[in-house]
Amino acid sequence: MTRLEFDKKIKQLGLTRKTFADISKVSYSGISTNWKDDKEIPAWVEPFLYYYEKSLVLDEISKSIKPFIK
């Protein structure tokens, strides 16, 4: 994943670099200065975003079915 792909993905997920830094417990300044447009970002970021997106979907499903569970 490149920096440009990362920026596009977090935007799709409704995140900013700052909120991503907060939830992933990484330095915002590290994201801004070390993750350059032409370099690959750390390998853990792509699966992190995948599971974050999956959790959002599961949260919505859970909210939808909660009224029907007794």
HUTAMO-V203222 format. One record per helix or strand of 2 or more residues. SS is the DSSP state (hx for helix, st for strand). FROM is the first residue (numbers start at 1). LEN is the number of residues. If there is no record, write none. Layout:
# HUTAMO-V203222
ss: {SS | SS}
from: {FROM | FROM}
len: {LEN | LEN}
This chain:
# HUTAMO-V203222
ss: {hx | hx | hx | hx}
from: {3 | 17 | 28 | 44}
len: {10 | 8 | 7 | 23}
